[in-house]
Amino acid sequence: MKDVIQRPDVGNSIAGGVRQLLVALAASAAFCSVQAAQSDASLLGTTLTPLGGEVAASADGVIPAWTPPGQQDSGWSYGQVRGQHWKFKDDKPLFSIDSNNVAQYASKLSPGQLELFKKIPGYRMDVYPTRRSCGVPDFVAENTRKNVGFAKLDASGLALEEAHVPGIPFPQPITGAQVMWNMKMHYRGVGFHMTKTISGISPRKAGGDWLNTSLDWTMFTPWGEKGSRLFSSTDGMETATYFSYFDPVSLAGQAGVLTTKAGEQTTTFYYFPGQRRVRRMPAYSYDAPQIGLDNQYTIDESNIFYGPMDRFDWKLVGKQELIVPYNSFGAYDTSAKVSSFAKDDAIAPEFRRYEQHRVWVVEATVRQGMRHQAPKRVFYIDEDSWNGLMAVDYDKQGQIWKVREGFTIPVYETGSCDMEAQVQYNLVDGRYLYDMTSVGAGKDDHRWITESGNNPRMKRDFYTSDNLRSISER
């Protein structure tokens, strides 16, 4: 024992070990404390909104305190332009950000947004008063409350295993994966249908034409039916999607069904009219390029992020106050012309609305042994609605490659907010695309469905290879 006491290196080692143990115990205690603080259902509806956002206003008062938003429309009926009936449609911009004053607002912008000002000539953001317009039906609020301390991810920590639905699984999240599952499970009804979506990809810089597409598109979320049930009762089904192309001619008649279950790779069946047959496409998932879209759009870039999460580690960075796209009715303006909406290098600023909001920031990095075109991605998720508002993808050199913005709006049918339309800027190729808009359609064809009823597209058997074959072969 004497020898041990006389050896300072051993003594230091023991002391160091004690210090490490104390630090570990303190960290463990802090984690448990945070966990306990994040598992208090009584906070929902008091200091937190029914879905887990902060009720309080921001310190500078720019973000107002949240109050139940109530009815957001005035006199709207299906088919009418949604933005023309929004209660705040007469808002005017407070200020605009461009290359001349962007440095003044840099602390409130994401790295991706700052890069847009550098790379896109004349890029401008018009910033409006902050309207916390996202509410939620009572049954979703109640399911969310029941999820506190109940909802759980599977053993991998990457897939939702159980939750009361429809509801937010983790209204007080402590991991990045929980935030992403909140985004995936935000309430949007039992499904969504557009008989004709409008999308476009800008020309190559060397020259060429726009690649304009239109298609019939339906999304089915079986867990979104009104009421309350367990996620496991839907067999872990996250989404089922059907699409059929009208334009361009090279894609006309092609159709597909994609189904995604929690913890599983997307299952895809695709109909090729030239072959008159349906093929299963096991590799049509993750970062596989979407067919016919000039290698500009991968499967998992849809809806800010789509599909399984197992190729990434998900880090919860925290919450930030940023200027983000919000109440963005311009992308749903069926009365507008595509030529006014889609300019050469970006969507026209008149069709984009920005406000300052609090967002959750999640960083995704490719897991060891996995691969992905974008080894690092950062996501920005709205605290009030859990909609994805922005994403930034980095290339293998660590440079910003793609920037996505999702256009969230209050949905009159559901009493919540949703994001279908989005834009993605490819800063390496110098091109951009917009997706899931209805600009130029003439009539508002976005239909959010709250009850499945007798609608055949709100049934599981619609999203099968046999049904795809029967409705495609003409």
N, C-alpha and C positions, 0 to 999 in steps of 0.2 A: 504493500500500500504506500510505503514511504517513497519508493521509486516513482510511483505514479504521481504523487503529489509534487515531487521535485521536477517533473518533466512538464514544462510550460506548454509544449505543443499538444500534449494529451489533455491538459487542463483546458486549453483553449478549445480543443475539439469537443470536450464535454460541455463547456459553457456554450459553444456554438450550437451543439445539439439541443441543449435546453432552450436556447433562444428560438431555434427553428421550431421546436415543439410548441413553445408558447405562441409563436406567430401562427402556427398551423391551427392551434386551439382557438386563438382569437379570430382567425379567418373563418373557421368552422362556426364559431358562435355568431359571427357577423352574418354569415350565409344563412344560418338558421333564423336569425332575427329578420333578415330581409325576406326570407321565405314566409315567415309568420306574418310579416307586415303585408306581404303580397297575397295573403290567403284570408282576407277579411271581407266577407260578402256584405257586411254592413256599410262598407265604404261606397258600394255601388248605389247611386241615387242620392248620395249625400255629398262627400267631397269629390267623388268620381261620378262620371256620367253612367247611365245604365250599362254601357259597354266598356267602361274602364278608362275613358279619357279624363283629363283634369277638368273639373268644373270651373275653377278659378280663372280669371283673366291673366294674361301675361303681365309681367312687372311693368312694362312700358305702356300697357293698355291697348296695344295694337290688336292683340287677340282678345276679344271680349269674353266675359264669363259665359259659360254654356247655359242655356235655358231650353226647355223642350221646344223644338222649332215649330211644332204644329203643322198645319196645312201649308204646303209650299206653293201651291198653284192657285190660280184664280180663273174659274170658268173653263179649264182645259178639258177636252175630250179627246179620245183616241183618234189619231190622224192629224191633229193640229200640231203646229210647231211648238215644242215644249218650252223653249226659252222665252217665247213671246207671252207666256202665261205665268212665268216665275214671279214671285212676290217682290223680288229685288231687281227686276229687269231694267229699271231706270237708273241703276248705279252708274256712276261715271268714274273713270280711273283717277286715283289719287296722284299718281305720278307714273312715269315711264322710265325704264332702264334701257340704256343702249351702251355702245362702246365708249361713249364720252364720259359716262358717270358710273359705269359698272363697279369701279373700285370702291365707290362710296357704299355699295350694298353687298360687297363680297362676303361679309360675314353671315349674310342671310341667304346665300346661294350655295347650291351643291357644286362640287368640282366639275360635274358634267355640265351644269348650266354655265359656269364660267368659261368652259371650253367652247360652248356654242357661240359666245360673244367673240371669241378669238377666231373661230373658223368660218362663221357664216356672215357674209357681208350684209350690213344693215340690220342685223338681228335686233329685235326689240321685244321687251316684255312690258305689258301694261298691267299695273298693280292696282287692285280695287280694294274697297273696304272688306274686311274679313267677315264673312257670314258663316256662322256655325249652323249649317242648314241640315245636318244629318241627324235624323231621329231614328226610332226603331219601334216596331209594334210591341205591345205589352207581352205577348207570348215569347218573343225573342229575348226581351229583357229578363223575363222570369227564368228561361232556360239558361241564360248567361249567369244569373245569380246562382242557380243550382250547380253550375260547373265549377265554382270556386272550391278548390280542394277535392274535386271529384274527377274532372277531365284529366286524361293522362295520355302521354305518348307511349309508344311501344318500347321494348328493351333497347332498341338502337337509338332512341331519342329523336328519331327523324320522321316517324309516321304516327298519325293520330290513331289511338286505339279505342278510346271511348269518350263520349261527351253527350250531354243533353242537346238535342238539335230540334229545330234551328236555333242556334245560339252561338256566341263567341266562346270557344273552349277555354281560353286563358286570358280573361279580362285584366289580370294583373301579372303579366308575363315576367319571367326571369331568365329566359333563354331566347336566342335568336330563332330557333326552330318553332318555339311557341308563337312568336310574333308572326312568322310566315304562315302557320296554320290558322291563326286568326284571320289573316288576309284571305286565305283559301276558303274559309267558312263564313265570311261575312254574308249577311242575309241579302238575298237577291230574288226571293221567291223560289218556286219549284222549277222554274225554267225561264228561258229567254229565247225569243224567235224573231228573226227578220227574214222576210221573204226575198229581200234584195239588199244585201250590204254593198257598200261602195268602198273600195280600197285602191291605192295607187302607189307605185314606186317610181321615183324620179329617174330621168335618163342617166346613162353613163356620162361622165365628164368628157369623154372623147366624142360624144354625140349620140343621137338616137332619139327615140320617142319614149314617152311615159308608158309604163306597163300598168294598164288599168284593169282591175278585176271586179267582178260582181258575182255574188253567189247567194244561194238560199242557205241559211245557217240557223241551227237550233242547238241550244245547250240545255241539258236536263240535270238538275241537282235534286235527287230523290229525297235527301235529308231536309229540303227546304219547305216541305208541306207544312201548312199551318198546324199548330198544336205543339205536342211534345213527344219525343221518342228518343231512343238511344241510337247513336251513330252506328253501333254494331248491328242494329236491326236492318240497316240498309246494305249489309254485307260489305261495309267499308267503302262503298262507292262514293267517290269524290265528285266526278262529273262524267257525263256522257255527251258526246258532241256528234252532230251530223252536219255535213256540208255538201253542196252540189253546185258546181261552177256553171254560170251562164256565159261569162266573158273572161278572157279573150277567147278567140276561136281555138287556139292551141290547147286550152283547158276545158272548153265547153263539154259538158256531159260527164266529166270526171267527178267522182263523189267518194265520200269516205265516212266511216264512223270510228270515233276514238273513245275509248273508255279508260278511266283512270281510277284505280283503287288505292287507298292509303297503303304505302309501303311496297307497291308493285309498279313495274314498268308499264307505261301506257300500251294498251292493246289497240292495234290499228288494222282495219280492213279497208281496202281501197278498190274502187271500181274503175277500170280502164275501158272506155267505150270502144276503142279500136280492137281490143281483144274480146270484148263482151264477157268479161269475167271478173270476179272479185278475187283479190289476192291478199293474203295476210302479210303485213310488213313489220316484222319483229324489230327492225332497227329504226322504225319511224317514231322516234322519241328523243328526248333530251335535246342535243344540239344538232340533230339531223336537219338539213335544209328542207323547208317546205317545197313540195314539188311545184315546178314551173314559175317560181318567184325569183329567178335570177340570182340565187344564192345569197339573197339579202335578208332572209327571215327564217329563223330556226323554230322548231316546234316549241321549245320552252321559253321563247321570247313573247309569246302571246299572253295577253292579260297581265303584262309586266313580268309575271313568272307563271309558268304552267308545267304541271307534271311532277314526277317524283323528285325527292330532295336528296337522294343518297349519294350523289356525286360530290357533294359539298359539305364542309363544316360550316356551321352557322353561328356567328358571333353577334351577340347583342351589344351594339356600340353604346346605345343609350337613346335619349330623346333630344331633339333639337328644334328650335324655332326657325323655320325657313320659309321663303317665298316659294310657293308651289302652285301647280295648276289646280284650280278648285272651282266648283260651280261653272264648269266649262261647257256651256250649252252650245257654243259655236260649232263644235264637231258633230252636233246632232241637228243642225239647221237644214232641214229638207228644202227650205225655200231658197237657199243660196245656190250659186253656181260653183261648180268645181273649179273653174278658172279663177274665181275670186278667192277661194279657200286655199288651194294648193299652188303656191308660188314656186319659183325655180329652185330655191335653196331651203325653204322652210314653209310651214303653214303661216299664212298671213296673220300678223299680230292681232288684227281685229277679231279673229276667231278664237284667240287664246285668252283666257282670263286667269290672272294670278292673284293669290292672297297669301297673307302670312298665317301659318298654322304650326302647331306642334306636331312633329312626326317622329315615329320610331325609326331608328337607323339600324339596319342589319347588314353585316358584312359576310359574304359567302366566299370561301376559298376552297379550291379543289382538294378533295381528300387524298391522302397518300395512296398511291396505287390506282387512282382514277384519272380520267382525262376529260377535258372539255375545251371547246374553242376559246372560251373566256375563263381563264384560271382564277379570276377575281371579279366579284360583282358586289355592288352595294345597292340596297333597296331602301326606299323611303315610304313608310306606311302611315297613313292618317290615323291619329289617335282617336278621333270621333267615330269613324265608320269602319276602320281597318281595311280601307281600299288601298291598293298600291297606287302611289302618286308618281313616283319616279324610280328609275333604275339607271345605274352606270355600269357598263361592262368594260373591263380592262383586257388588253391583249397580253401576249406572252412576254412582251418587253416592258410591261407595267404601264403602258400608255393608255389613256382613255380612248376607247374604240367606238362604243355605241352608247347613245343616251336615249332613254325612253321616258316619255311622259304620258300618263294616263289621265283621261278626261272624266273626272268624277262629277256626277250631277245628282241632285235629289230626285228620286224616282217617285212619281205621283201614285203609281199603282201599289207599291210595296210599303210606302212610308219610311223608306230607308234610302241610303245612297248606294250607287253602283257605278262601276267603270267598265264600259265596253270599248269605246273608241280610244285609240292611242296613236302616238306618233313615235317613230324611231329614227334617229339620225346616225348614220354610219360615217364617222368622221375620217376614217381611213380612205374609204372609197369616194367620199364627197357626195353621197346620195342619201336620200331619206325616203321613208314610207309612212303612209297613214293607213290605218286598218279599222274596220268595224264602224265606219261612219255611215251616215245617211245623207250626207251633203249631195244635193243634186237629184235626190230621189223624187222630189215633188210632194210626197206625202210622208208624214212621220210613220215609219214602219217598225219602230222599236216596240216590241211587245213583251213586257215583263209579266209572267204568268204566276199567280199566287196559289192556284189550286189545280191539280191535275185533271179532275173531272173525267170526261170522256175523250180528252185530247190524246190521240194515238201517239203523239210525239212526247208525251209526258208519261210513257210507259217503258219499262226496261226492254221489252222485246222489240222495240223499234230500233235499238242500237245493236243489232246482230248482223252477222255476215249474210244470213239467209234473207233477212228483210232488205238489206242493202241491195242484194242481187235482184229481188223482186220489184223494188221501186226504181231501179236504175235501168233495167233491160226494157227498152221500148222499141 
